[in-house]
Amino acid sequence: MNASVIAVSRSATHSFSKTNRESIRLLAGLGIEGDAHAGETVKHRSRVKADPTQPNLRQVHLIHAELFDELEAKGFTVTAGEMGENITTHGIDLLSLPVGTQLHIGTSAVVEVTGLRNPCVQIDRFQKGLMKAVLGRDSEGELVRKSGVMGIVLAGGEIRVGDAITVTLPTEPHRRLAPV
């Protein structure tokens, strides 16, 4: 299956959901042009409060559309952008990628995966019970966070719905994703 972008979203405010757009522009080292979370240093309010000088490892939020199907089977209705992601993908197991994976999107953009999104209470404010639905356990009993991955922009460019995504894994040994 070919990996692709099925939606792109951004919001100039720190709202939970983001508005779908025809395209978004990635800016190297910053994130999504016009998005509240763009910048070299952290923009998420809780992280700014802790240390505003931290590097922003959460410039771009990606979620796999396959999660929406899983959630629908559990009685939830979630569409692209509603969980705050900038890029909704199809055909990539985002959660299994190692730290440092590069996602080449469209003709020029490159996003490096930095870690997992750690779901927070806002998910339950959006839809009651959704937090539990985006958390699971693997065969070893370890917590699995399903609410997407975070990344930084290595190379900028415009991204549109339908753009292809190519995955480049980092050199081994691979490091498993952890919350950032």
N, C-alpha and C positions, 0 to 999 in steps of 0.2 A: 504494500500500500504506500502510496506517495504521501508524504507529510505536507500539510498546507495550513495557511492562515484562513480561518473561517469568519473571524471578526476582529476588528481593532477598535479600541475605546480609550478615552481619556477624560479627565475632569480637572478643571482649574482649581477646584475646591477639594477639601479633605472629606468628600462625601464617600459613603461606602460603595455605592454603585457608580459606574462610569458610563458615559454616553457613547453609543456606537457611532463611528465615523466612517466616511468613505476611505480615508487614509489617515495615517499618523506619521509624523516625522521623528525619527530617532536622531539624537544628537550625541556624538561620541563623548564619553565621560560624564554625561549629564542625565540622559534618560529621554523621556518623551516630551517634545516641544509642547508647551502649554499645559502640562500635567502638574498637579500640585506636588507630586513626589519627585520631580526632576531636580537634580543638583548633585554636586560633588560630595556634599556631606548629607547626613541623614535628614529626612523630611518627615518621617512618621513621628507624630507628636510625642509618643511615649519615649522614643529613642532620643529625640531632641532634648526632652526634659532630663534624661539620664546623662547625655554627653553630646552637645551639638556639634562637636568637632569630629565625630566618628565618620569614617568613609561611608558613602551611601552604596551599600551592596544590594539595595532594593529599588534600583532605578526603573526596572521593568518587571511587571508581574505577568506570568503566563499561566493559563489553565488549559488543560486538555478537554475538549468538548465531550469526550467519552464520559467524563465525570457527570455531566448533566443527564445522560442516559441512566447512569447508575442511581442518581438522586431521584429521577422520575420514577424509577422502579420502587423507591422507598416513599413515594407520595409527595415529593417536592417538585415545584416547577421553578427552574432556574434557567435563565437564558444568558447569552454572551454579554459580558460587561457587568452583570448584576452582582457578581462577587468581587468586583473591584479590579479585575484583570485588565491589562492593556492589550494583550494579544491572546486570542482564543485559537488553539491549534486543533488539528485533527490528524491522526495517524502517527503520533509520537507518544511513547510512554515516558512522559516528562519526569515522572517520579523516580524512574530507574536510572536516570542519567547521573553520571558522576560530576562532582564539583569540577569546574573548569571546562565543561563541554561547551563548544561553540555552536550556536545556531545561526546559520547563514540564511537570511530571510530576504526574499525578493532579489533585486539585482545588486545591492551593495551593503545592506545592514548586517551587522554581526552582533549578537548578544551572547555574552558569556554567563553561563549558569553559575550562581553563587551559592544557592541553597534553597531550602524549602520555605514556603510561606507558613508561618505558625498561625493557625486560625485563632481568632479572639472572640470575645463576647459579642462583637458587632454582628457576627454571623447569625447568632440566635435572635438578635434584635431585628434582623432582616427577615428571617423565617424561624419561628420557634421550633427547636429540635434539630436545626440544620447543623449545628456544631457537632453533635454526636454523629450525624450522618457523614461528615467529612473526616471523621477519625475512625481508625480501625486498628486491628492487631494483626501482625504477621504470624507465620507458623511458629516463631520463637517467642511470641507474646509481646514483641516490641511494638510500640505505638507507631502507627502509620498516619501521617498527615497527608490528606488528599487534595488540599485546597490550592495546589499549584506550586510553581517554582518562581524564584526571583533571579534577576540577573542585572548585569551592567552592560552598557553599550560600548563595544570596542570600535565599531565603525558605524557611522550614521547613514541615514538614507530613508526614503519614503517606503512605507509598507502599506499594502492594500489587501483586501479580501481576495483570496485565490492565489496569493503569492506562494511559491514553493519554499519549503524549509529543508535545508540540508544539515545533517548533524555531523560534527567533527569531534570525536572523542579526544580527551587529553592523553598524554603519554601515561603509561602505567608506572607505578601502581595507582589505581583509581581510588579516590576518596568518596565515600558514600555521602549523599546530601544530608545536611542537618539544618535545623531552623536558623535563619539569619534575621 
